[in-house]
């Protein structure tokens, strides 16, 4: 079964010969996870954009792939893109990368010139920093979060630099930022957006979907989720979506390198698995049953436990686990009684909803053995 690395290695057609597709979008979304720092000019830099083939600089690899969930496949993908006639001459610019623990914000994006008339804007998903995960938790009770506001400003900035068509996309939280920025940008910029790609991006609070802003862009949204999607089905989800086959299991299907490519698209399935539908219904019903105050307590407490040691990211947590784990255990013990009571109430509510959502067996049709239609 082929994945995005195989596609990048084997696709020889330039974009002018074969149109941009969802697989291309996920590949460029993955490019946004790399740490380019000074290699790619920023949104207001006058320096020339950098061709993808020129990003292959071995002396930058330690920085470029640091803290990624799958550095090995990320490196393979960059090598494939740098060699491929489809990607190697595409130009990258407007790179920005910010983590602000005080504002609980993790935001990064870059833009790729697909041709003289079209720009692809890629928003990075959640990285390995605790700050990035905390901002994700905040989406359950806060709208907008800082990175969503940054995404709107970034889209407006890139649009002001270059006329023509815009394609916006991202994986995980990046998909959420793509949809949000397309909704909230000015009408003149919105009219230039031809497609919005959300690759397993979480949804929004229900009030967002009721806006005229969402209705204006809903027809342009192309959402893909794996058959055991959790992240992409979080919160309210009124976007139409395509279910993609994955080579992994459970939560590991969020990994884009596990998604199966068939021809010029992903291998599309009919629906989510029954177990996934049950789990997601339970989790979203649970979130909906919580007040904003309870959601905030849950997010703040979990973040406090994770960040109680010296580590600031999951990469550092893995490297310094002997120091971090004892500090985290101490933090759990020291949670004040009132907060602990709220957490226990939340977990009890989750258990009640889980039982309520257990699928009941389908009644048997008289005279017909179960399982025969």
C-alpha positions as CSV (number, residue, x, y, z in Angstrom):
1,X,0.0,0.0,0.0
2,X,1.4,3.4,-1.0
3,X,1.6,6.4,1.2
4,X,2.5,10.1,0.6
5,X,6.3,9.3,0.5
6,X,5.7,6.7,-2.2
7,X,3.5,9.2,-4.1
8,X,6.2,12.0,-3.9
9,X,8.9,9.5,-5.1
10,X,6.9,8.2,-8.1
11,X,4.8,11.1,-9.3
12,X,6.7,12.6,-12.3
13,X,4.0,15.0,-13.6
14,X,4.4,18.7,-12.9
15,X,1.4,20.5,-11.5
16,X,0.6,22.1,-14.9
17,X,0.3,18.6,-16.4
18,X,-1.8,17.1,-13.6
19,X,-3.9,19.3,-11.3
20,X,-3.3,19.8,-7.6
21,X,-5.1,17.2,-5.5
22,X,-5.7,16.2,-1.8
23,X,-2.5,14.2,-1.7
24,X,-0.5,17.2,-2.8
25,X,-2.2,19.2,0.0
26,X,-1.3,16.7,2.7
27,X,2.3,16.6,1.5
28,X,2.6,20.4,1.6
29,X,0.9,20.4,5.0
30,X,3.6,18.0,6.2
31,X,6.3,20.4,4.9
32,X,5.0,23.0,7.4
33,X,6.0,20.8,10.4
34,X,9.7,21.2,9.6
35,X,11.7,23.9,11.4
36,X,13.1,26.2,8.8
37,X,14.0,29.2,11.0
38,X,16.2,31.4,8.8
39,X,16.2,29.1,5.8
40,X,12.9,30.4,4.4
41,X,12.1,34.1,4.3
42,X,9.3,35.5,6.6
43,X,6.1,37.2,5.7
44,X,7.6,40.6,5.4
45,X,11.1,39.7,4.2
46,X,12.2,41.0,0.9
47,X,14.4,37.9,0.2
48,X,13.5,35.6,-2.7
49,X,11.4,32.5,-2.0
50,X,13.4,29.3,-1.7
51,X,12.9,26.3,-4.0
52,X,12.0,23.1,-2.3
53,X,15.1,21.4,-3.7
54,X,17.3,24.0,-2.0
55,X,15.8,23.1,1.4
56,X,17.8,19.9,1.4
57,X,20.7,21.1,3.5
58,X,22.3,18.4,5.6
59,X,23.9,20.9,8.1
60,X,20.3,22.0,9.0
61,X,18.9,18.6,9.6
62,X,19.3,18.6,13.4
63,X,17.2,21.7,13.7
64,X,14.9,20.9,10.8
65,X,13.6,17.6,12.1
66,X,14.0,18.2,15.9
67,X,10.9,17.1,18.0
68,X,8.9,15.8,15.0
69,X,6.7,12.8,15.7
70,X,8.2,10.9,12.7
71,X,11.6,12.5,11.8
72,X,12.6,9.5,9.6
73,X,9.6,9.6,7.3
74,X,9.7,13.4,7.3
75,X,13.3,13.3,6.0
76,X,12.3,10.7,3.4
77,X,9.5,13.0,2.3
78,X,11.7,16.0,2.0
79,X,14.3,14.0,-0.1
80,X,11.5,12.8,-2.4
81,X,10.1,16.3,-2.8
82,X,13.5,17.7,-3.6
83,X,14.0,15.1,-6.3
84,X,10.5,15.2,-7.8
85,X,9.7,17.2,-10.9
86,X,6.3,17.9,-9.3
87,X,7.7,19.6,-6.2
88,X,11.4,20.5,-6.5
89,X,10.9,23.8,-8.2
90,X,8.0,25.0,-6.1
91,X,9.0,28.1,-4.2
92,X,8.5,28.5,-0.4
93,X,8.2,31.7,1.5
94,X,6.5,33.6,4.3
95,X,7.6,31.2,7.0
96,X,6.6,32.0,10.6
97,X,7.0,30.0,13.8
98,X,5.9,31.2,17.2
99,X,5.5,29.5,20.6
100,X,4.3,31.7,23.4
101,X,3.7,29.9,26.7
102,X,2.3,33.1,28.3
103,X,-0.4,33.5,25.6
104,X,-0.7,29.7,25.4
105,X,-0.1,29.9,21.6
106,X,1.7,27.7,19.1
107,X,1.5,29.0,15.6
108,X,3.5,28.2,12.4
109,X,2.8,28.5,8.7
110,X,4.4,28.8,5.4
111,X,3.3,29.5,1.8
112,X,4.2,27.7,-1.4
113,X,3.9,29.3,-4.9
114,X,2.3,26.5,-7.0
115,X,2.4,28.7,-10.2
116,X,2.3,32.3,-11.2
117,X,-1.4,32.5,-10.2
118,X,-1.8,30.2,-7.1
119,X,-0.5,30.1,-3.6
120,X,-0.9,27.2,-1.2
121,X,-1.0,28.4,2.5
122,X,0.0,25.6,4.9
123,X,-0.8,25.9,8.6
124,X,1.2,23.6,10.9
125,X,-0.7,21.3,13.2
126,X,0.0,20.8,16.9
127,X,3.7,20.3,17.5
128,X,5.3,18.4,20.4
129,X,5.3,21.5,22.8
130,X,3.0,21.4,25.8
131,X,2.0,24.9,24.9
132,X,0.7,23.7,21.5
133,X,-1.4,20.9,23.2
134,X,-2.7,23.4,25.8
135,X,-4.0,25.6,23.0
136,X,-5.8,22.6,21.5
137,X,-7.5,21.9,24.9
138,X,-8.5,25.6,25.1
139,X,-10.5,25.2,21.9
140,X,-13.1,23.3,23.9
141,X,-14.1,26.4,25.9
142,X,-12.5,29.4,24.1
143,X,-13.1,30.9,20.6
144,X,-11.1,32.2,19.1
145,X,-7.8,30.9,20.5
146,X,-4.6,33.0,19.7
147,X,-3.4,30.8,16.8
148,X,-6.8,31.1,15.0
149,X,-6.4,34.9,15.2
150,X,-2.9,34.6,13.9
151,X,-4.0,32.4,11.0
152,X,-6.5,35.1,9.9
153,X,-3.7,37.8,10.0
154,X,-1.3,35.5,8.2
155,X,-3.8,34.7,5.4
156,X,-4.5,38.4,4.9
157,X,-0.8,39.2,4.9
158,X,0.1,36.6,2.2
159,X,-2.9,37.6,0.1
160,X,-1.7,41.3,0.2
161,X,1.7,40.2,-1.1
162,X,0.5,38.2,-4.1
163,X,-2.6,38.4,-6.3
164,X,-4.4,35.4,-7.7
165,X,-6.0,32.2,-6.3
166,X,-5.5,30.9,-2.8
167,X,-5.6,27.4,-1.5
168,X,-5.5,27.0,2.3
169,X,-4.8,23.7,4.2
170,X,-3.3,21.9,7.1
171,X,-3.1,18.7,9.1
172,X,-4.6,18.3,12.6
173,X,-4.9,21.8,14.2
174,X,-3.6,23.2,11.0
175,X,-6.8,22.0,9.3
176,X,-8.8,23.8,11.9
177,X,-6.8,27.0,11.3
178,X,-7.3,26.6,7.5
179,X,-11.1,26.5,7.9
180,X,-11.1,29.3,10.5
181,X,-8.9,31.7,8.5
182,X,-11.0,31.1,5.4
183,X,-14.2,31.9,7.4
184,X,-12.9,35.0,9.1
185,X,-10.7,36.7,6.4
186,X,-12.0,39.7,4.5
187,X,-14.6,39.1,1.8
188,X,-12.1,40.2,-0.9
189,X,-9.6,37.6,0.2
190,X,-12.3,35.0,0.7
191,X,-13.5,35.4,-2.9
192,X,-10.0,34.3,-4.0
193,X,-10.0,31.0,-2.1
194,X,-10.7,28.1,-4.4
195,X,-10.2,25.2,-1.8
196,X,-9.8,24.7,1.9
197,X,-8.2,21.4,3.0
198,X,-8.6,20.0,6.5
199,X,-6.7,16.8,7.0
200,X,-8.1,15.3,10.3
201,X,-8.5,18.7,11.7
202,X,-10.8,19.2,14.8
203,X,-14.1,20.9,14.4
204,X,-15.5,23.9,16.2
205,X,-17.9,24.9,18.9
206,X,-21.5,24.7,17.5
207,X,-22.0,28.5,17.4
208,X,-19.3,28.8,14.8
209,X,-21.2,26.6,12.3
210,X,-24.3,28.8,12.6
211,X,-22.5,31.9,11.1
212,X,-22.9,33.2,7.6
213,X,-19.1,33.2,7.5
214,X,-19.0,29.5,7.7
215,X,-21.8,29.0,5.2
216,X,-19.9,31.1,2.6
217,X,-16.9,28.8,2.7
218,X,-18.5,25.4,3.5
219,X,-18.7,24.4,-0.2
220,X,-15.0,24.9,-0.6
221,X,-14.0,22.7,2.3
222,X,-12.4,19.3,1.6
223,X,-12.0,17.3,4.8
224,X,-10.2,14.0,5.1
225,X,-10.2,11.8,8.2
226,X,-8.9,8.2,8.8
227,X,-11.4,5.5,9.6
228,X,-10.5,5.6,13.3
229,X,-10.3,9.4,13.5
230,X,-10.4,11.0,16.9
231,X,-8.8,14.4,16.4
232,X,-10.8,15.2,13.3
233,X,-14.1,14.4,14.9
234,X,-13.6,16.4,18.1
235,X,-16.1,19.1,18.9
236,X,-19.0,19.9,16.7
237,X,-18.4,18.7,13.2
238,X,-20.7,19.9,10.4
239,X,-18.1,19.7,7.6
240,X,-18.6,17.0,5.0
241,X,-15.7,14.6,5.1
242,X,-14.1,11.7,3.2
243,X,-12.9,8.6,5.2
244,X,-9.4,7.5,4.3
245,X,-7.9,4.1,4.8
246,X,-4.9,4.0,7.2
247,X,-2.3,1.3,7.7
248,X,-2.2,2.0,11.4
249,X,-4.6,1.4,14.2
250,X,-6.6,3.6,16.6
251,X,-5.1,6.9,17.5
252,X,-2.0,6.2,15.4
253,X,-4.1,6.7,12.3
254,X,-3.7,10.5,12.9
255,X,-0.2,10.0,11.4
256,X,-0.4,11.2,7.8
257,X,2.3,8.7,6.8
258,X,-0.1,5.9,7.5
259,X,-2.8,7.1,5.0
260,X,-3.1,4.9,2.0
261,X,-2.8,6.6,-1.4
262,X,-4.6,5.2,-4.5
263,X,-3.7,6.8,-7.8
264,X,-4.1,10.6,-7.5
265,X,-6.1,10.5,-4.3
266,X,-6.4,8.6,-1.0
267,X,-8.1,5.2,-0.8
268,X,-11.6,6.3,0.3
269,X,-13.8,4.2,2.5
270,X,-17.6,4.2,2.9
271,X,-17.7,5.3,6.6
272,X,-16.0,5.4,10.0
273,X,-15.8,2.1,11.9
274,X,-18.6,1.4,14.3
275,X,-16.3,1.5,17.3
276,X,-15.0,4.9,16.2
277,X,-18.5,6.3,15.9
278,X,-19.3,5.1,19.4
279,X,-16.1,6.5,20.9
280,X,-16.4,9.9,19.2
281,X,-20.1,10.2,20.1
282,X,-19.2,9.5,23.7
283,X,-16.4,12.0,23.8
284,X,-18.3,14.8,22.1
285,X,-21.4,14.2,24.2
286,X,-19.1,14.4,27.3
287,X,-17.6,17.6,26.1
288,X,-21.0,19.1,25.3
289,X,-22.2,18.2,28.9
290,X,-19.5,20.2,30.5
291,X,-19.7,23.8,31.3
292,X,-17.1,26.2,30.0
293,X,-15.7,26.5,33.5
294,X,-15.4,22.7,33.8
295,X,-13.6,22.4,30.5
296,X,-11.2,25.2,31.5
297,X,-10.4,23.4,34.8
298,X,-9.8,20.1,33.0
299,X,-7.5,21.7,30.5
300,X,-5.6,23.8,33.0
301,X,-5.1,20.9,35.4
302,X,-3.8,18.6,32.7
303,X,-1.4,21.2,31.4
304,X,-0.2,21.9,35.0
305,X,0.6,18.2,35.5
306,X,2.4,17.9,32.1
307,X,4.5,21.1,32.6
308,X,5.4,20.4,36.3
309,X,8.9,19.2,35.5
310,X,11.7,20.9,33.5
311,X,10.4,19.6,30.1
312,X,8.5,22.0,27.8
313,X,7.7,19.4,25.1
314,X,7.0,15.7,24.7
315,X,10.4,15.3,23.0
316,X,12.1,16.8,26.2
317,X,9.8,14.8,28.4
318,X,11.0,11.6,26.7
319,X,14.6,12.6,27.1
320,X,14.2,13.8,30.7
321,X,11.6,11.3,31.9
322,X,13.6,10.3,35.1
323,X,13.3,13.9,36.2
324,X,9.8,14.7,34.8
325,X,7.7,11.8,35.9
326,X,8.3,12.2,39.7
327,X,7.5,15.9,39.3
328,X,4.2,15.0,37.5
329,X,3.3,12.5,40.2
330,X,3.8,15.2,42.8
331,X,1.7,17.6,40.9
332,X,-1.2,15.1,40.7
333,X,-1.0,14.6,44.5
334,X,-1.0,18.3,45.1
335,X,-4.1,19.2,43.1
336,X,-6.3,21.1,45.5
337,X,-9.4,19.3,46.8
338,X,-11.9,21.6,44.9
339,X,-10.2,21.0,41.5
340,X,-9.9,17.3,42.3
341,X,-13.6,17.1,43.0
342,X,-14.4,18.8,39.6
343,X,-12.2,16.3,37.8
344,X,-13.8,13.4,39.5
345,X,-17.3,14.7,38.6
346,X,-16.1,15.1,34.9
347,X,-14.8,11.5,34.8
348,X,-18.0,10.2,36.4
349,X,-20.0,12.1,33.7
350,X,-17.8,10.5,31.0
351,X,-18.6,7.0,32.4
352,X,-22.3,7.7,32.4
353,X,-22.3,8.9,28.8
354,X,-20.1,6.0,27.7
355,X,-22.7,3.5,29.1
356,X,-25.6,5.4,27.4
357,X,-23.9,5.3,24.0
358,X,-23.2,1.6,24.0
359,X,-24.8,0.3,20.8
360,X,-27.7,-2.1,21.4
361,X,-27.8,-5.3,19.3
362,X,-30.0,-5.0,16.2
363,X,-33.2,-7.0,16.8
364,X,-33.3,-10.2,14.8
365,X,-35.7,-10.5,11.9
366,X,-38.0,-13.6,12.6
367,X,-37.0,-16.6,10.5
368,X,-33.7,-15.0,9.3
369,X,-30.4,-15.9,10.9
370,X,-28.5,-13.0,12.4
371,X,-26.0,-11.5,9.9
372,X,-27.8,-12.5,6.8
373,X,-29.4,-9.7,4.8
